[in-house]
Every structure is written in structure tokens, then in C-alpha cells.
Amino acid sequence: MLVTRNIRIGSRKSQLALVQTHWVQQELQKAHQDRKFEVQTMSTQGDKILDVALAKIGDKGLFTKELELAMIEREVDFAVHSLKDLPTNLPEGLMLGVVTEREDPADALVVHEKHKDKKLETLPEGTIVGTSSLRRLAQLRHHFPHLTFKDIRGNLNTRLAKLDAGEYDAIILAVAGLKRLDMSDRIHQVIDPEISLHAVGQGALGIECRTGDEEVLGLLSTIAHYPTTQRCLAERSFLRELEGGCQVPIGVNSEIDGDRLILKGIVATLDGVTLVKGEATGDITDPDAIGIDLANQLKAQGAQEILNEIIAQNRQQ
């Protein structure tokens, strides 16, 4: 009798990471009832350093490196990531295996009780808004320069606790994370993409595995979602071409219209004064070309100079 090995799934220990990983585990178990999938958890650098702004740490693999090492050393077979945390250039020997169906990728405004009658547009001058994302910060500063922005770190529950304790008047979180943790009731306002384009890959799960592991890739193929994959590949191509990471303000929005994929993108200065925007459209089967096209458009409008300046500032800090 042929004995098949257990498949080991790597995950961060945070509540959201585990909810996402257990969903993947359950979907795979339903599709492959003859196999056993087990979860192994570990803490990443991004989970351990909670007193420093993400932009100042300046490492694009903050939430992935430990998981990637475990895959390379064959301690786990694949890892489940929030795709927005997964760098666009992966270590040798690893690949983005599949992308699952996307949850709403928008940003959400979550407010303290005292502001429950307000929207982003009506928050009073000096309102303290928490976000750890330079992308959100730059776009919101552009549209709402009268608000006061303050860095916030920690997992989703920690951030909500800080808000409820009055350290912040409002915070910005991903709609997808709140929905996955059954906290949709905390979404006070879904922020229009005209105000805040979302992060590359936001709302989707990216499953990273060893390159050429046909057994694992075959198992994972049952939870792949083609429209989400093509959108996210275009977004990641755009980010890769701009050489951007978590420490630069780059936002995107993508949609599919028939066999066409439409990608919008933005690069902003940290103070939010300058926003460089563009849009590219192409065949859904060639998402990389669409991302590169949009990146080149924005570079021609001055995006590269903005990015170079931000990267130089980060190195000096």
C-alpha cells in the first residue's frame, strides 16, 4: 500500500494569518480527502519588531523570511501569505504557486465611538488617524491635509484596542482582514479608490512554494482563482518594475472587463503633495506587460524621481 506523506503548511502566528491558513487547509482537505494537511506556525521579524515604523525597518521580507527559510530547508512544503506582504522578487528556489480568490481589496475607516457620526470627509481638523502604511498616509494627506496622522503597529486586535482606548480617533485597516476575522461591524466606511488606491495584492492570499514541486503545485491548483491571479500578477509586475516595497507609497486598482485587464496606479510623495497617476489596459493573458506599461508611464511623469528621493531618505534614517 502506497503511503503518502503529510503536507506541511507554514504560517505566521497572528490571528489573521491563522484564519487565512486554516481556510486554505480546509479547502485543500475538502479537495484532497486522501491527503493530510498540517499547519506549522512561526514568528517573523515583522511580528517581533513592533516599536518601529515599518518604513524605517526597510526590509521587504519582514513577514516572509522565516517562512521562506523553512521551505528551503524542507521543514514546510508551502506557506500562506497575505499577498501584499510577499515581495515581488522571491528567493532562488521559491515561487508564487497560486493566488486564491480575492476578498474586497479596499481600505476601511474604523473610528472611535465619539466619531461614529462622521465620515472621512467630515472628520474635524486635528483628528488623529493611525496607519502604518506610507501608501495610505500619502494619499490621505493629499486629500485631507487637516488631519493628523500617527504611526500604529501591532496585529489587528492590538490596533483596535489602541483605537478603543482613545490613543487614536480613527485608524485605517484593510476591509479584507476585518471581514476574514468576522469584524465587518467595525468597518465604518469603505474608502473610495478615488481617495486611496489599495496595496499591491491586497485582499488576496498568495501561496509560496518550492519551484518545480509538482506534487504541491498539483494540490494547490484546486484553490487557484484565475481572475484574481491575473489582476495580482499585473499589480506585482507594476510594483516590481518600479522597484517598490513597503517603504514607498505605491497604490493600485485593477479590474477585468471581458478579456481586457485594466490597471490603475499611483506613486506619491510622502507629504502627499505630489501624486503621479496612470492607467494601462491590455490582454488578460499578459498581465506582466500591463504592469510594465503602467510603470513606464508613471516613470515618464516623474515617479522614478519620487521613489529615488524616498529611498534616499529611508537610508539616511
C-alpha positions as CSV (number, residue, x, y, z in Angstrom):
1,M,0.0,0.0,0.0
2,L,1.4,3.4,-1.0
3,V,1.7,5.7,1.9
4,T,1.5,9.5,1.1
5,R,3.4,12.0,3.2
6,N,1.6,14.7,5.2
7,I,1.8,18.1,3.6
8,R,3.1,20.8,6.0
9,I,1.8,24.4,5.7
10,G,3.8,27.3,7.1
11,S,2.0,30.2,8.7
12,R,2.7,33.2,10.9
13,K,1.2,33.0,14.4
14,S,-1.1,36.1,14.2
15,Q,-4.8,35.5,14.4
16,L,-5.4,36.8,10.9
17,A,-2.6,34.7,9.4
18,L,-4.0,31.6,11.2
19,V,-7.6,32.2,10.0
20,Q,-6.3,32.5,6.4
21,T,-4.0,29.5,6.7
22,H,-6.8,27.3,8.2
23,W,-9.1,28.3,5.4
24,V,-6.5,27.1,2.9
25,Q,-6.0,23.9,4.9
26,Q,-9.8,23.2,4.9
27,E,-10.2,23.9,1.2
28,L,-7.3,21.6,0.3
29,Q,-8.6,18.9,2.7
30,K,-12.0,19.1,1.0
31,A,-10.4,18.8,-2.4
32,H,-8.0,16.1,-1.5
33,Q,-9.6,13.9,1.2
34,D,-6.9,11.2,0.8
35,R,-4.2,13.6,2.0
36,K,-3.4,15.2,5.3
37,F,-2.5,18.8,5.7
38,E,-0.9,20.1,8.9
39,V,-0.1,23.7,10.0
40,Q,3.2,24.7,11.4
41,T,3.5,28.2,12.9
42,M,6.4,30.6,13.4
43,S,7.1,34.2,14.2
44,T,8.6,36.5,11.6
45,Q,10.8,39.6,12.0
46,G,7.7,41.8,11.3
47,D,5.9,40.1,14.2
48,K,8.7,40.7,16.6
49,I,9.6,44.3,15.9
50,L,6.5,46.3,17.0
51,D,8.0,49.5,18.3
52,V,9.5,50.7,15.0
53,A,7.6,52.0,11.9
54,L,7.6,49.5,9.0
55,A,9.1,52.1,6.7
56,K,12.1,52.6,9.0
57,I,12.8,48.9,9.2
58,G,13.1,48.9,5.5
59,D,13.1,45.2,4.8
60,K,10.8,43.9,2.1
61,G,10.7,40.4,3.5
62,L,9.6,41.4,7.0
63,F,6.7,38.9,7.2
64,T,8.1,36.2,5.0
65,K,11.8,35.4,5.5
66,E,11.4,32.8,8.3
67,L,8.7,31.0,6.4
68,E,10.9,31.0,3.2
69,L,13.8,29.6,5.1
70,A,11.6,26.8,6.4
71,M,10.6,26.0,2.8
72,I,14.1,26.0,1.5
73,E,15.2,23.7,4.4
74,R,12.1,21.5,3.7
75,E,10.6,21.9,7.1
76,V,7.4,23.0,5.4
77,D,6.1,22.4,1.9
78,F,4.4,25.8,1.3
79,A,3.5,29.0,3.1
80,V,0.3,31.1,3.1
81,H,0.8,34.8,2.9
82,S,-1.3,37.9,2.6
83,L,-0.2,38.6,-0.9
84,K,0.5,42.2,-0.1
85,D,3.3,41.1,2.3
86,L,5.0,38.9,-0.3
87,P,8.0,40.6,-2.1
88,T,7.8,40.7,-5.9
89,N,11.3,39.2,-6.2
90,L,11.4,35.8,-4.4
91,P,14.4,33.9,-3.2
92,E,16.0,31.4,-5.6
93,G,14.2,28.1,-5.4
94,L,10.9,29.6,-4.4
95,M,7.9,30.7,-6.5
96,L,4.4,32.1,-6.1
97,G,2.4,28.8,-6.5
98,V,-1.2,30.1,-6.6
99,V,-3.3,33.1,-5.7
100,T,-6.7,32.5,-4.2
101,E,-10.0,34.4,-4.8
102,R,-9.7,38.0,-3.6
103,E,-11.7,39.5,-0.8
104,D,-12.6,43.2,-1.1
105,P,-9.2,44.9,-1.5
106,A,-10.3,48.3,-0.4
107,D,-9.1,50.3,2.7
108,A,-11.6,50.8,5.6
109,L,-12.0,53.7,8.1
110,V,-12.6,52.5,11.6
111,V,-13.5,55.2,14.1
112,H,-13.6,55.7,17.9
113,E,-17.1,55.8,19.3
114,K,-17.0,59.6,19.6
115,H,-16.7,60.0,15.8
116,K,-19.4,57.5,14.8
117,D,-21.5,60.3,13.2
118,K,-18.5,61.3,11.0
119,K,-17.1,60.1,7.7
120,L,-13.5,60.6,6.4
121,E,-14.7,63.7,4.7
122,T,-16.2,65.2,7.8
123,L,-13.6,64.4,10.5
124,P,-12.6,67.6,12.2
125,E,-9.2,69.3,11.9
126,G,-6.6,67.7,14.1
127,T,-8.3,64.3,14.2
128,I,-5.6,61.6,15.0
129,V,-5.7,58.9,12.3
130,G,-3.5,55.8,12.8
131,T,-1.9,54.0,9.9
132,S,1.4,52.1,9.4
133,S,1.2,52.3,5.6
134,L,3.1,55.1,3.7
135,R,0.7,54.4,0.8
136,R,-2.3,55.2,2.8
137,L,-0.6,58.1,4.6
138,A,0.5,59.9,1.4
139,Q,-2.9,59.6,-0.3
140,L,-4.9,60.6,2.8
141,R,-2.5,63.6,3.4
142,H,-3.2,64.6,-0.2
143,H,-6.9,64.6,0.2
144,F,-7.2,65.6,3.9
145,P,-4.2,67.7,4.9
146,H,-6.1,69.0,8.0
147,L,-6.0,65.6,9.7
148,T,-3.1,64.4,12.0
149,F,-1.5,61.1,11.1
150,K,0.2,58.9,13.6
151,D,2.0,55.6,13.1
152,I,0.4,52.4,14.5
153,R,1.8,48.9,14.7
154,G,0.6,45.6,16.1
155,N,-1.8,43.0,14.9
156,L,-5.4,43.9,14.1
157,N,-6.8,43.3,17.6
158,T,-4.0,45.3,19.1
159,R,-4.7,48.2,16.8
160,L,-8.4,48.1,17.5
161,A,-7.7,48.1,21.2
162,K,-5.5,51.2,20.9
163,L,-8.3,52.9,19.0
164,D,-10.9,52.0,21.6
165,A,-8.6,53.1,24.4
166,G,-8.5,56.6,22.8
167,E,-4.9,56.6,21.6
168,Y,-6.3,57.3,18.1
169,D,-9.6,58.9,16.9
170,A,-9.6,56.7,13.8
171,I,-7.5,54.1,12.1
172,I,-7.2,52.7,8.6
173,L,-7.3,49.0,8.1
174,A,-7.9,46.6,5.2
175,V,-11.5,45.6,4.6
176,A,-10.4,42.0,3.8
177,G,-8.7,41.5,7.2
178,L,-11.7,42.7,9.1
179,K,-14.1,40.5,7.1
180,R,-11.9,37.4,7.5
181,L,-11.9,37.9,11.3
182,D,-15.7,38.4,11.3
183,M,-15.3,42.0,12.3
184,S,-17.2,43.6,9.4
185,D,-19.2,45.6,12.0
186,R,-16.1,47.6,12.7
187,I,-16.0,48.9,9.1
188,H,-17.3,52.4,9.5
189,Q,-16.6,53.5,5.9
190,V,-15.1,51.7,2.8
191,I,-12.7,54.2,1.4
192,D,-13.3,55.0,-2.3
193,P,-10.4,54.1,-4.6
194,E,-10.5,57.7,-5.9
195,I,-9.2,58.6,-2.4
196,S,-7.0,55.6,-1.6
197,L,-5.8,53.1,-4.2
198,H,-5.1,49.8,-2.4
199,A,-1.8,47.9,-1.9
200,V,-0.5,45.5,-4.5
201,G,-2.1,42.1,-3.9
202,Q,-4.3,43.4,-1.0
203,G,-7.2,41.1,-0.2
204,A,-5.7,38.1,-1.9
205,L,-3.8,35.2,-0.4
206,G,-0.5,34.2,-2.1
207,I,0.8,30.7,-1.6
208,E,4.6,30.4,-1.9
209,C,6.2,27.0,-2.5
210,R,9.4,25.4,-3.8
211,T,10.0,25.9,-7.6
212,G,9.2,22.8,-9.5
213,D,7.4,20.9,-6.7
214,E,4.9,19.4,-9.0
215,E,3.2,17.4,-6.2
216,V,2.4,20.5,-4.2
217,L,1.6,22.6,-7.2
218,G,-0.9,20.0,-8.3
219,L,-2.6,20.0,-4.9
220,L,-2.7,23.8,-4.8
221,S,-4.2,24.2,-8.3
222,T,-7.6,23.3,-6.9
223,I,-7.8,26.6,-4.9
224,A,-6.3,28.9,-7.6
225,H,-8.6,31.7,-8.9
226,Y,-7.7,32.8,-12.4
227,P,-9.2,36.4,-12.5
228,T,-7.6,37.3,-9.1
229,T,-4.3,35.8,-10.3
230,Q,-4.2,37.8,-13.5
231,R,-5.0,41.0,-11.6
232,C,-2.4,40.4,-8.9
233,L,0.3,39.5,-11.4
234,A,-0.3,42.8,-13.2
235,E,-0.1,44.7,-9.9
236,R,3.0,42.8,-8.9
237,S,4.6,43.4,-12.3
238,F,3.9,47.2,-11.8
239,L,5.5,47.2,-8.4
240,R,8.5,45.1,-9.5
241,E,9.2,47.5,-12.4
242,L,9.1,50.4,-10.0
243,E,11.3,48.5,-7.5
244,G,9.0,49.5,-4.7
245,G,8.5,47.9,-1.4
246,C,6.6,48.5,1.8
247,Q,8.6,51.7,2.4
248,V,7.4,53.5,-0.6
249,P,3.8,54.9,-1.3
250,I,2.6,52.9,-4.3
251,G,-1.1,52.1,-4.8
252,V,-3.1,50.2,-7.4
253,N,-6.6,49.2,-8.5
254,S,-7.4,46.5,-11.1
255,E,-10.4,45.2,-12.8
256,I,-11.4,42.8,-15.6
257,D,-13.6,43.8,-18.5
258,G,-14.2,40.7,-20.7
259,D,-10.7,39.7,-22.0
260,R,-9.2,43.0,-21.0
261,L,-7.4,43.9,-17.8
262,I,-7.4,47.5,-16.6
263,L,-4.7,48.6,-14.1
264,K,-4.6,51.9,-12.4
265,G,-1.6,53.0,-10.3
266,I,-0.2,55.8,-8.2
267,V,3.1,56.9,-6.9
268,A,3.1,59.7,-4.2
269,T,5.5,61.8,-2.3
270,L,5.5,61.2,1.5
271,D,3.9,64.6,2.2
272,G,1.0,63.8,-0.2
273,V,1.6,67.0,-2.2
274,T,2.5,65.2,-5.4
275,L,0.6,62.2,-6.9
276,V,1.6,60.6,-10.1
277,K,-1.3,58.6,-11.6
278,G,-1.8,56.5,-14.7
279,E,-3.8,53.7,-16.3
280,A,-2.9,50.8,-18.6
281,T,-5.1,48.3,-20.4
282,G,-4.1,45.0,-22.1
283,D,-5.0,41.4,-22.7
284,I,-5.8,39.5,-19.6
285,T,-3.4,36.7,-20.6
286,D,-0.4,39.0,-20.4
287,P,-0.6,40.8,-17.0
288,D,3.2,41.4,-16.8
289,A,3.1,43.6,-19.9
290,I,0.3,45.7,-18.5
291,G,2.2,46.3,-15.2
292,I,5.4,47.2,-17.0
293,D,3.5,49.5,-19.4
294,L,1.9,51.4,-16.4
295,A,5.2,51.6,-14.5
296,N,6.9,53.1,-17.6
297,Q,4.1,55.6,-18.0
298,L,4.5,56.8,-14.4
299,K,8.3,56.9,-14.7
300,A,7.9,59.3,-17.6
301,Q,5.7,61.5,-15.4
302,G,8.4,61.7,-12.6
303,A,7.6,58.7,-10.5
304,Q,11.2,57.5,-10.5
305,E,12.5,60.7,-9.1
306,I,9.9,60.5,-6.3
307,L,10.9,56.9,-5.5
308,N,14.7,57.7,-5.6
309,E,14.2,60.5,-3.1
310,I,12.1,58.4,-0.7
311,I,14.7,55.5,-0.8
312,A,17.5,58.0,-0.1
313,Q,15.6,59.4,2.8
314,N,15.0,55.9,4.2
315,R,18.7,55.1,4.0
316,Q,19.6,58.3,6.0
317,Q,17.2,57.4,8.9
